[in-house]
Amino acid sequence: MTFQKKHRLGALPFNEEPFDKSPVCLKVREGVREKLKAVPDWQERLRGFIDELIRDTGDSCQ
């Protein structure tokens, strides 16, 4: 069975804004990855922190 695009039971986006195709990756200290995964809703919260960090710098880093 082939996958049909725009299928009514297909995956739905989590938010109104689409995500970038390429991810942002960073290295963390040992043990941080496991602790981070234990935080509820950590990805969305981290996106919020990143937006706040960019806003605090005044968008001058482009």
Backbone as numpy.savetxt, mean C-alpha at the origin, in Angstrom:
# Nx Ny Nz CAx CAy CAz Cx Cy Cz
-10.95 -23.51 -18.01 -11.80 -22.34 -18.01 -10.90 -21.10 -18.01
-11.16 -20.18 -18.89 -10.35 -18.98 -18.98 -10.94 -17.87 -18.12
-10.09 -16.95 -17.73 -10.51 -15.82 -16.91 -11.18 -14.78 -17.80
-12.36 -14.35 -17.41 -13.09 -13.34 -18.17 -12.93 -11.98 -17.51
-12.52 -10.98 -18.28 -12.37 -9.64 -17.75 -13.74 -9.04 -17.46
-13.77 -8.16 -16.47 -14.99 -7.46 -16.05 -16.08 -8.43 -15.58
-15.65 -9.57 -15.04 -16.58 -10.55 -14.51 -17.23 -9.97 -13.25
-18.50 -10.21 -13.05 -19.22 -9.59 -11.93 -18.73 -10.08 -10.57
-18.06 -11.22 -10.53 -17.53 -11.73 -9.27 -16.03 -11.48 -9.15
-15.49 -10.62 -9.98 -14.06 -10.33 -9.96 -13.66 -9.54 -8.73
-12.37 -9.36 -8.57 -11.84 -8.62 -7.43 -12.23 -7.15 -7.53
-12.56 -6.57 -6.38 -12.92 -5.17 -6.32 -11.80 -4.38 -5.65
-11.60 -3.12 -6.03 -10.55 -2.31 -5.40 -10.90 -1.98 -3.95
-9.87 -1.77 -3.12 -10.06 -1.44 -1.72 -10.44 0.02 -1.53
-10.01 0.86 -2.46 -10.26 2.29 -2.32 -10.58 2.89 -3.69
-10.88 4.18 -3.70 -11.23 4.84 -4.95 -10.01 5.14 -5.81
-8.88 5.41 -5.17 -7.66 5.72 -5.91 -6.92 4.43 -6.27
-6.51 4.29 -7.53 -5.76 3.08 -7.89 -4.34 3.12 -7.32
-3.78 1.96 -7.07 -2.41 1.86 -6.59 -1.45 1.93 -7.76
-0.23 2.36 -7.49 0.82 2.39 -8.49 1.17 0.95 -8.85
1.59 0.72 -10.08 1.92 -0.64 -10.54 3.20 -1.17 -9.89
4.14 -0.28 -9.58 5.40 -0.74 -8.99 5.41 -0.43 -7.49
5.78 -1.41 -6.66 5.76 -1.21 -5.21 6.98 -0.43 -4.72
6.85 0.14 -3.52 7.97 0.79 -2.84 8.53 -0.24 -1.87
9.81 -0.50 -1.95 10.43 -1.51 -1.09 11.48 -0.85 -0.21
11.61 -1.33 1.01 12.65 -0.83 1.90 13.09 -1.93 2.83
14.33 -1.82 3.26 14.87 -2.80 4.20 14.63 -2.31 5.61
14.28 -3.23 6.50 14.02 -2.90 7.89 14.95 -3.72 8.78
15.03 -3.34 10.02 15.88 -4.07 10.97 15.30 -5.46 11.23
16.14 -6.34 11.73 15.72 -7.71 12.00 14.55 -7.73 12.98
13.55 -8.54 12.68 12.40 -8.72 13.55 11.26 -7.76 13.28
11.53 -6.67 12.55 10.49 -5.67 12.31 9.40 -6.22 11.39
9.77 -6.99 10.41 8.80 -7.51 9.44 7.71 -8.33 10.13
8.10 -9.22 11.01 7.13 -10.07 11.71 6.24 -9.25 12.63
6.82 -8.26 13.32 6.04 -7.41 14.22 5.07 -6.56 13.42
5.50 -6.06 12.27 4.64 -5.22 11.44 3.44 -6.00 10.93
3.66 -7.24 10.53 2.56 -8.07 10.02 1.52 -8.37 11.09
1.89 -8.24 12.36 0.96 -8.49 13.47 0.08 -7.28 13.75
0.41 -6.12 13.19 -0.37 -4.90 13.40 -1.60 -4.94 12.50
-2.80 -4.74 13.06 -4.01 -4.75 12.22 -3.99 -3.60 11.22
-4.37 -3.88 9.97 -4.48 -2.88 8.92 -3.18 -2.11 8.71
-2.04 -2.81 8.82 -0.75 -2.13 8.78 -0.45 -1.48 7.44
-0.89 -2.08 6.34 -0.57 -1.51 5.03 -1.26 -0.17 4.82
-2.53 -0.10 5.15 -3.25 1.16 4.96 -2.74 2.23 5.92
-2.40 1.85 7.14 -1.86 2.80 8.11 -0.50 3.32 7.65
0.32 2.44 7.09 1.63 2.85 6.59 1.49 3.80 5.41
0.51 3.54 4.54 0.25 4.46 3.42 -0.10 5.85 3.95
-0.87 5.90 5.03 -1.23 7.17 5.64 -0.01 7.89 6.20
0.89 7.15 6.85 2.12 7.75 7.38 2.99 8.30 6.24
3.05 7.58 5.15 3.85 8.02 4.00 3.25 9.29 3.41
1.94 9.34 3.26 1.28 10.55 2.76 1.57 11.74 3.67
1.51 11.50 4.99 1.78 12.57 5.96 3.24 13.03 5.87
4.16 12.10 5.70 5.58 12.45 5.57 5.81 13.31 4.34
5.19 12.95 3.24 5.33 13.73 2.01 4.70 15.11 2.19
3.56 15.18 2.83 2.89 16.45 3.05 3.74 17.36 3.95
4.40 16.77 4.97 5.24 17.54 5.88 6.48 18.13 5.20
6.96 17.47 4.15 8.13 17.97 3.45 7.77 19.03 2.42
6.48 19.25 2.19 6.05 20.30 1.29 6.15 19.96 -0.18
6.17 18.68 -0.51 6.23 18.24 -1.93 7.41 18.81 -2.68
8.45 19.25 -1.98 9.61 19.84 -2.66 10.62 18.80 -3.10
10.38 17.54 -2.79 11.34 16.48 -3.11 11.07 15.82 -4.46
10.30 16.42 -5.33 9.94 15.77 -6.58 11.07 15.76 -7.55
